[in-house]
Amino acid sequence: MMEEREVLATSIDGGTDSLQEPGTETAAPAIATTAGRIDRMVTSRQRTYTAELMKAHVALMEREVILSKHIDLFRLVNRHYYTLQKWHDENTGWRIQRSATAIRLVRQLSATTPGYLYDRLKEPRDFACLTWILWYAENRQLTGRGNEQQFLLSQLADQIQEQSTSGVDEDAAFDFRRPSDRYSIQRALQYLEDLGALQLVDGQTKEWAQQAEDADVLYEFTDVIRSLVSAFNPQLLEVVAEYINNEEKVLQPTLLQNILGDLFPVMAIKPLVRAWRTLLLGPVLLRYDDPEAFAELVEHTDEVANDLLETFGWLLDVKRDYACIVRASGMSSGPVTSLTPFGTSDQMAMLMCTAIREQVSSGAWPRPDTYGCVHVTTEDMNALFYTLRERYGENWGNEARSKGSRSLLNDVYKKMRQVGLLRGPDGAGNVMILPTAARYSASYERAGQEQKLAGKSKSKSVTLTLPGLDESA
């Protein structure tokens, strides 16, 4: 279209003087109107193309799998496939797998702390079940068709239970007579079903989980499972699992390249590629974890920020010790990179961030180290949380108020780890507060408190400082 416009403009500009007869000067406005119309049409098409491409980039990044039944989105990503793949070749090194039924961005980690969460998978044993199901699928000759893709849930459970007992203690192994383990495998199966990797052929998983008499379920693997299995590396998983389960290394940097060493040379990637991967997967790129990648990002901040905005419509926030992506509110399918004022555990985490900042500012807690991290103990955190509960506990929901402080604090630890605010505690009771905790400042306010309106109001609101706006962090 741009070439056609240029040719047309050339013929108009080059032929006007030679062809124009005396008294026909009024043709010029008509020509100008035509050129203006073409210009507007080209601009409109360019905007549409840019918006479509951005939508395709975001969909590919935010969805684990795009199925052919999502007709419009599937066609959109297919239409822009080569442009999308070219961008990832240049920035992340990730590959886009596509078939007649599914499209998937195969994402490779650079750190062991990605910020993605899945509502279906809540407990560590849920993820363990998911891993075992992928192992089971890999061992079932996935090139087959029909009945070779089908399996009974009871057979799957027997295989997982048998294999999980190898080299582990009795408590760590799966025993599907336990209701908790049955619900874990149910959640893992439902997650794969939601992805389109499984389909229910016959039976009810709920009945099997509740141990109804003679209950069993027939499942069938779909083509999507091939993509998941192709990215599944049991040896890599084993090495990483051993590292992250070592309590002495809980506070150590999470750069995957350092953990794997020479075991997986393919993981040795360029620093800026590592920066892109960590930023996109979330929750945060820390200078502490990968100084080399962080330095490369700082050197190319403007370039990366512009590319991020043009490609995804997202903002890049770079501070002295960390960098992260700021997404628009309401994007629930992306990494968990921020806290919200709506959940009780989120509120408690924000209040802890505020209290931590006050402790450091007052000198009660040690100053941050060279990477902006604050090192404290579980005793310090316990005392701080007890103080917060006494002060703000009445604002929390009934469920939170009915729990013990130790249980609530464990929930806060979990939330702060997910969002990238904290590491630990380790086996010795040490906790490392990350520099990202300084992004938050929150407090409770009663409606009408400042204006002292007539009458009593019991409604409350949470006041917080939005992430990315505090330049002093």
C-alpha positions as CSV (number, residue, x, y, z in Angstrom):
1,M,0.0,0.0,0.0
2,M,2.9,2.4,0.8
3,E,4.5,1.6,-2.6
4,E,1.2,2.2,-4.4
5,R,0.7,5.5,-2.7
6,E,4.3,6.6,-3.6
7,V,3.7,5.6,-7.3
8,L,0.4,7.5,-7.4
9,A,1.9,10.5,-5.8
10,T,4.8,10.5,-8.3
11,S,2.4,10.3,-11.3
12,I,0.3,13.1,-9.9
13,D,3.3,15.4,-9.1
14,G,5.1,14.6,-12.3
15,G,2.2,15.0,-14.7
16,T,0.3,18.0,-13.4
17,D,2.2,20.7,-15.1
18,S,2.5,19.0,-18.5
19,L,-1.2,17.9,-18.7
20,Q,-3.0,20.8,-17.2
21,E,-4.8,22.9,-19.8
22,P,-5.4,26.7,-19.3
23,G,-8.4,27.3,-17.1
24,T,-8.3,23.8,-15.4
25,E,-6.5,24.9,-12.3
26,T,-9.4,23.7,-10.2
27,A,-8.2,20.1,-10.6
28,A,-5.5,20.7,-7.9
29,P,-7.9,20.6,-4.9
30,A,-9.4,17.3,-6.2
31,I,-5.9,15.8,-6.4
32,A,-5.1,17.0,-2.9
33,T,-8.3,15.5,-1.6
34,T,-7.5,12.2,-3.2
35,A,-4.0,12.2,-1.8
36,G,-5.4,13.0,1.7
37,R,-7.9,10.2,1.5
38,I,-5.1,7.8,0.6
39,D,-3.0,9.0,3.4
40,R,-5.8,8.6,5.9
41,M,-6.5,5.1,4.6
42,V,-2.9,4.1,4.9
43,T,-2.7,5.5,8.4
44,S,-5.9,3.7,9.5
45,R,-4.6,0.4,8.1
46,Q,-1.3,0.8,9.8
47,R,-3.0,1.5,13.1
48,T,-5.2,-1.6,12.7
49,Y,-2.2,-3.7,11.9
50,T,-0.3,-2.4,14.9
51,A,-3.2,-3.1,17.2
52,E,-3.8,-6.6,15.9
53,L,-0.1,-7.4,16.2
54,M,0.0,-6.2,19.8
55,K,-3.1,-8.3,20.6
56,A,-1.4,-11.3,19.1
57,H,1.8,-10.7,21.1
58,V,-0.1,-10.4,24.4
59,A,-2.3,-13.4,23.7
60,L,0.7,-15.6,22.9
61,M,2.5,-14.4,26.1
62,E,-0.5,-14.5,28.5
63,R,-2.1,-17.8,27.4
64,E,-0.4,-21.2,27.9
65,V,-2.1,-22.6,24.8
66,I,-4.3,-21.0,22.0
67,L,-6.7,-23.6,20.7
68,S,-8.3,-23.7,17.3
69,K,-11.7,-23.5,19.0
70,H,-10.8,-19.9,19.9
71,I,-11.3,-19.1,16.2
72,D,-10.6,-15.4,16.1
73,L,-7.5,-15.5,18.3
74,F,-6.2,-18.6,16.6
75,R,-6.5,-17.0,13.2
76,L,-5.0,-13.7,14.4
77,V,-1.8,-15.4,15.8
78,N,-1.5,-17.6,12.7
79,R,-1.7,-14.6,10.5
80,H,1.1,-12.8,12.3
81,Y,3.1,-16.0,13.0
82,Y,6.3,-15.0,11.1
83,T,6.4,-11.5,12.6
84,L,5.8,-12.9,16.1
85,Q,8.5,-15.5,15.7
86,K,11.0,-13.0,14.4
87,W,10.5,-10.8,17.5
88,H,11.1,-13.7,19.8
89,D,14.1,-14.8,17.8
90,E,15.7,-11.4,18.3
91,N,14.7,-10.9,22.0
92,T,13.8,-14.1,24.0
93,G,15.0,-17.0,21.9
94,W,11.7,-18.7,22.5
95,R,10.0,-20.9,19.8
96,I,6.4,-20.8,18.8
97,Q,4.9,-24.2,18.2
98,R,1.8,-24.4,16.0
99,S,-0.3,-27.1,14.6
100,A,-3.8,-27.4,13.1
101,T,-5.3,-27.5,16.5
102,A,-3.1,-25.4,18.9
103,I,-0.5,-22.7,19.1
104,R,1.9,-22.4,22.0
105,L,4.9,-20.2,22.9
106,V,7.5,-22.5,24.4
107,R,9.0,-20.4,27.2
108,Q,12.3,-21.2,28.7
109,L,13.3,-20.0,32.2
110,S,16.4,-18.0,33.0
111,A,15.6,-18.0,36.8
112,T,13.9,-20.4,39.2
113,T,11.3,-17.8,40.4
114,P,8.8,-17.2,37.6
115,G,5.8,-15.1,38.7
116,Y,3.0,-17.1,37.0
117,L,0.4,-18.7,39.1
118,Y,-2.4,-21.1,38.1
119,D,-5.7,-21.1,40.0
120,R,-6.1,-24.8,39.5
121,L,-2.8,-25.7,41.0
122,K,-2.5,-24.6,44.6
123,E,-0.2,-27.0,46.5
124,P,3.3,-28.4,45.8
125,R,1.8,-31.9,45.4
126,D,-0.6,-30.5,42.6
127,F,2.5,-29.6,40.6
128,A,4.1,-32.9,41.4
129,C,1.0,-34.7,40.0
130,L,1.2,-32.5,36.9
131,T,4.8,-33.5,36.4
132,W,4.0,-37.2,36.9
133,I,1.2,-37.0,34.3
134,L,3.6,-35.5,31.8
135,W,6.0,-38.3,32.5
136,Y,3.2,-40.8,32.1
137,A,2.2,-39.2,28.7
138,E,5.8,-39.3,27.5
139,N,5.9,-43.0,28.2
140,R,2.8,-43.8,26.2
141,Q,4.0,-43.7,22.6
142,L,2.4,-40.4,21.8
143,T,2.7,-41.0,18.1
144,G,-0.2,-43.4,18.4
145,R,-3.9,-42.7,17.7
146,G,-7.3,-43.7,19.1
147,N,-7.2,-46.1,22.0
148,E,-3.4,-45.6,22.5
149,Q,-4.2,-42.1,23.7
150,Q,-6.8,-43.3,26.2
151,F,-6.2,-44.3,29.7
152,L,-8.0,-45.0,33.0
153,L,-7.5,-42.7,35.9
154,S,-7.0,-45.8,38.2
155,Q,-4.1,-46.9,35.9
156,L,-2.5,-43.5,36.0
157,A,-2.8,-43.3,39.8
158,D,-1.2,-46.8,40.2
159,Q,1.7,-45.8,37.9
160,I,2.4,-42.5,39.7
161,Q,2.1,-44.2,43.2
162,E,4.6,-46.9,42.2
163,Q,7.1,-44.5,40.6
164,S,6.9,-41.9,43.3
165,T,8.0,-44.4,46.0
166,S,11.4,-44.8,44.3
167,G,14.2,-43.3,46.5
168,V,12.0,-41.1,48.7
169,D,10.6,-41.5,52.2
170,E,7.1,-42.8,52.8
171,D,5.6,-39.4,53.5
172,A,6.8,-37.9,50.3
173,A,5.5,-40.7,48.1
174,F,1.9,-40.5,46.7
175,D,-0.7,-42.7,48.3
176,F,-4.0,-42.2,46.5
177,R,-5.9,-43.7,49.4
178,R,-5.3,-40.3,51.0
179,P,-8.0,-37.8,50.0
180,S,-5.5,-35.0,49.8
181,D,-3.5,-36.9,47.1
182,R,-6.7,-37.8,45.2
183,Y,-7.7,-34.1,45.1
184,S,-4.2,-33.1,44.0
185,I,-4.3,-35.4,41.0
186,Q,-7.9,-34.2,40.3
187,R,-6.7,-30.6,40.2
188,A,-3.7,-31.5,37.9
189,L,-6.0,-33.3,35.5
190,Q,-8.5,-30.4,35.5
191,Y,-5.7,-28.0,34.7
192,L,-4.6,-30.2,31.7
193,E,-8.2,-30.4,30.6
194,D,-8.6,-26.7,30.7
195,L,-5.5,-26.4,28.5
196,G,-7.0,-28.8,26.0
197,A,-4.3,-31.4,26.6
198,L,-6.9,-33.9,28.0
199,Q,-10.5,-34.7,27.3
200,L,-12.9,-36.6,29.4
201,V,-14.3,-39.6,27.6
202,D,-16.3,-41.3,30.3
203,G,-16.9,-41.1,34.1
204,Q,-16.7,-38.4,36.7
205,T,-13.4,-37.4,38.3
206,K,-15.2,-36.0,41.4
207,E,-16.7,-39.5,42.1
208,W,-13.3,-41.1,41.9
209,A,-11.8,-38.4,44.2
210,Q,-14.5,-39.0,46.7
211,Q,-13.8,-42.8,46.5
212,A,-17.2,-43.7,45.3
213,E,-17.6,-47.5,44.8
214,D,-16.2,-48.8,41.5
215,A,-15.7,-45.3,40.3
216,D,-13.2,-44.8,37.4
217,V,-12.6,-42.3,34.7
218,L,-11.6,-42.7,31.1
219,Y,-9.4,-39.9,29.7
220,E,-7.8,-39.3,26.3
221,F,-4.7,-37.3,25.5
222,T,-5.0,-34.7,22.7
223,D,-2.3,-33.3,20.4
224,V,-1.7,-30.5,22.8
225,I,0.0,-32.9,25.2
226,R,2.7,-33.4,22.6
227,S,3.8,-29.8,22.9
228,L,3.9,-30.0,26.7
229,V,5.9,-33.2,26.7
230,S,8.4,-31.9,24.1
231,A,9.3,-29.1,26.5
232,F,9.4,-31.5,29.5
233,N,13.0,-32.2,30.6
234,P,13.0,-34.6,33.6
235,Q,16.8,-34.3,34.0
236,L,16.7,-30.5,34.2
237,L,13.7,-30.7,36.6
238,E,15.6,-33.1,38.9
239,V,18.7,-30.8,39.1
240,V,16.6,-27.7,39.8
241,A,14.3,-29.4,42.3
242,E,17.3,-30.6,44.3
243,Y,18.7,-27.0,44.4
244,I,15.4,-25.2,45.4
245,N,14.7,-27.9,48.0
246,N,18.1,-27.3,49.7
247,E,17.3,-25.1,52.7
248,E,20.8,-23.7,52.8
249,K,20.3,-22.2,49.3
250,V,16.9,-20.6,49.7
251,L,18.4,-17.1,49.9
252,Q,20.9,-17.6,47.1
253,P,20.6,-16.0,43.6
254,T,18.1,-17.8,41.3
255,L,20.0,-17.6,38.0
256,L,19.4,-20.9,36.3
257,Q,22.7,-20.7,34.4
258,N,24.7,-20.7,37.6
259,I,22.6,-23.6,39.1
260,L,23.1,-25.8,36.1
261,G,26.7,-25.0,35.3
262,D,28.0,-27.2,32.4
263,L,25.3,-29.8,32.8
264,F,23.0,-28.0,30.2
265,P,25.3,-25.8,28.0
266,V,22.2,-24.8,25.9
267,M,21.1,-22.7,28.9
268,A,24.1,-20.4,28.4
269,I,22.3,-17.4,26.8
270,K,23.2,-13.8,26.3
271,P,22.6,-11.4,29.2
272,L,20.0,-9.2,27.4
273,V,18.1,-12.3,26.4
274,R,18.1,-13.4,30.0
275,A,16.8,-10.0,31.0
276,W,13.9,-10.2,28.5
277,R,13.0,-13.6,29.7
278,T,13.0,-12.7,33.4
279,L,11.0,-9.5,32.8
280,L,8.3,-11.2,30.7
281,L,8.0,-14.2,33.1
282,G,8.1,-12.0,36.2
283,P,7.9,-11.1,38.8
284,V,11.1,-9.1,38.8
285,L,14.6,-8.9,37.5
286,L,16.9,-8.4,40.5
287,R,20.5,-7.1,40.2
288,Y,21.2,-9.5,43.0
289,D,20.2,-12.5,40.9
290,D,21.8,-11.6,37.6
291,P,24.2,-8.6,37.8
292,E,25.3,-9.1,34.2
293,A,21.8,-9.2,32.7
294,F,20.7,-6.2,34.9
295,A,23.7,-4.1,33.7
296,E,22.9,-4.9,30.1
297,L,19.3,-3.9,30.6
298,V,20.4,-0.6,32.2
299,E,22.6,0.1,29.3
300,H,19.7,-0.5,26.8
301,T,16.9,0.8,29.0
302,D,15.4,3.2,26.4
303,E,15.6,0.6,23.6
304,V,14.0,-2.1,25.7
305,A,11.3,0.2,27.2
306,N,10.3,1.4,23.7
307,D,10.2,-2.1,22.3
308,L,8.1,-3.3,25.3
309,L,5.6,-0.5,24.9
310,E,5.3,-0.9,21.1
311,T,5.1,-4.7,21.3
312,F,2.9,-5.3,24.3
313,G,1.6,-1.9,25.5
314,W,3.4,-2.4,28.8
315,L,5.8,-0.1,30.7
316,L,9.3,-0.8,32.0
317,D,10.1,0.3,35.5
318,V,13.9,0.3,36.3
319,K,15.2,1.2,39.7
320,R,18.8,1.0,41.1
321,D,18.5,-2.7,42.2
322,Y,15.7,-4.2,40.2
323,A,13.5,-3.9,37.1
324,C,10.0,-5.1,36.4
325,I,7.1,-4.7,33.9
326,V,4.1,-2.6,34.8
327,R,0.9,-3.9,33.3
328,A,-2.5,-2.4,33.1
329,S,-4.8,-3.2,36.0
330,G,-7.2,-6.2,35.5
331,M,-4.7,-8.3,33.5
332,S,-5.2,-11.4,35.7
333,S,-3.7,-13.9,33.3
334,G,-0.2,-12.5,33.5
335,P,2.5,-12.9,36.1
336,V,1.7,-11.9,39.7
337,T,3.9,-8.8,39.8
338,S,1.9,-6.6,42.1
339,L,-0.4,-6.6,45.1
340,T,-4.0,-5.5,45.1
341,P,-6.0,-4.0,48.0
342,F,-8.8,-6.6,47.6
343,G,-7.5,-9.8,49.2
344,T,-6.7,-10.1,52.9
345,S,-3.3,-11.7,52.3
346,D,-2.5,-8.9,49.9
347,Q,-3.4,-6.3,52.4
348,M,-1.3,-8.0,55.1
349,A,1.6,-8.2,52.7
350,M,1.3,-4.5,51.9
351,L,1.1,-3.6,55.6
352,M,4.2,-5.7,56.2
353,C,6.1,-3.8,53.4
354,T,5.1,-0.5,55.0
355,A,6.2,-1.7,58.5
356,I,9.5,-3.1,57.1
357,R,10.3,0.3,55.5
358,E,9.6,2.1,58.8
359,Q,11.8,-0.4,60.7
360,V,14.7,0.2,58.3
361,S,14.2,4.0,58.2
362,S,14.2,4.2,62.0
363,G,17.3,2.2,62.4
364,A,15.6,-0.7,64.3
365,W,16.5,-3.0,61.4
366,P,19.8,-3.2,59.5
367,R,20.4,-1.1,56.4
368,P,20.1,-2.7,53.0
369,D,23.1,-4.4,51.6
370,T,24.8,-3.5,48.3
371,Y,22.0,-5.1,46.3
372,G,19.2,-3.3,48.3
373,C,18.3,-6.4,50.3
374,V,17.5,-6.4,54.0
375,H,18.6,-9.4,56.1
376,V,16.5,-10.2,59.2
377,T,15.3,-13.3,61.1
378,T,12.0,-15.0,61.6
379,E,12.0,-13.7,65.1
380,D,12.1,-10.1,63.7
381,M,9.3,-10.9,61.3
382,N,7.2,-12.6,64.0
383,A,7.4,-9.6,66.3
384,L,6.6,-7.2,63.5
385,F,3.6,-9.2,62.4
386,Y,2.2,-9.5,65.9
387,T,2.3,-5.7,66.2
388,L,0.5,-5.3,62.9
389,R,-2.2,-7.8,63.9
390,E,-2.9,-6.0,67.1
391,R,-3.2,-2.7,65.2
392,Y,-5.0,-3.7,62.1
393,G,-6.5,-7.2,62.8
394,E,-10.1,-6.0,63.1
395,N,-9.9,-4.9,59.4
396,W,-9.3,-8.5,58.2
397,G,-11.9,-11.0,57.3
398,N,-13.5,-13.5,59.6
399,E,-11.4,-16.3,58.2
400,A,-8.1,-14.4,58.9
401,R,-9.2,-13.4,62.3
402,S,-10.0,-17.0,63.2
403,K,-6.4,-18.2,62.3
404,G,-3.4,-18.2,64.5
405,S,-0.7,-15.6,63.9
406,R,1.9,-18.2,62.8
407,S,-0.5,-19.6,60.1
408,L,-1.3,-16.1,58.9
409,L,2.4,-15.1,58.7
410,N,3.0,-18.2,56.6
411,D,0.3,-17.0,54.2
412,V,2.1,-13.6,54.1
413,Y,5.4,-15.3,53.4
414,K,3.9,-17.2,50.5
415,K,2.3,-14.1,49.0
416,M,5.4,-12.1,49.3
417,R,7.5,-14.8,47.7
418,Q,5.1,-15.1,44.8
419,V,5.2,-11.4,44.1
420,G,8.9,-11.1,44.5
421,L,9.2,-9.2,47.7
422,L,10.9,-11.8,50.0
423,R,13.1,-14.9,50.1
424,G,13.0,-17.4,52.8
425,P,12.9,-18.3,55.6
426,D,15.8,-20.8,55.2
427,G,16.6,-23.6,57.5
428,A,18.4,-21.3,60.0
429,G,15.5,-18.9,60.2
430,N,17.0,-16.2,58.0
431,V,14.8,-14.0,55.8
432,M,15.9,-11.7,53.0
433,I,13.6,-8.7,52.2
434,L,14.0,-7.8,48.5
435,P,14.3,-4.1,47.4
436,T,10.9,-4.4,45.7
437,A,9.2,-4.3,49.1
438,A,9.9,-0.6,49.2
439,R,7.4,-0.1,46.3
440,Y,4.4,-0.4,48.7
441,S,3.0,1.9,51.3
442,A,-0.5,1.1,52.7
443,S,-2.8,2.0,55.6
444,Y,-6.4,1.8,56.6
445,E,-8.6,4.9,56.6
446,R,-12.2,5.2,57.9
447,A,-14.5,7.0,55.5
448,G,-15.0,10.6,56.6
449,Q,-12.2,10.5,59.1
450,E,-10.4,13.5,57.8
451,Q,-13.4,15.6,57.0
452,K,-15.1,14.7,60.3
453,L,-18.6,14.5,58.8
454,A,-21.6,14.3,61.1
455,G,-22.6,10.8,62.1
456,K,-20.5,7.7,62.5
457,S,-19.2,5.7,59.5
458,K,-17.8,2.2,59.9
459,S,-16.8,1.8,56.2
460,K,-13.0,1.5,55.6
461,S,-10.7,1.8,52.6
462,V,-7.2,0.9,51.9
463,T,-4.8,3.7,50.9
464,L,-1.7,2.6,49.1
465,T,1.1,3.9,47.0
466,L,1.0,2.5,43.5
467,P,4.0,0.5,42.3
468,G,6.3,2.3,40.0
469,L,5.5,5.8,41.2
470,D,7.8,5.9,44.2
471,E,11.1,7.1,42.7
472,S,12.8,6.9,46.1
473,A,12.5,3.2,46.2
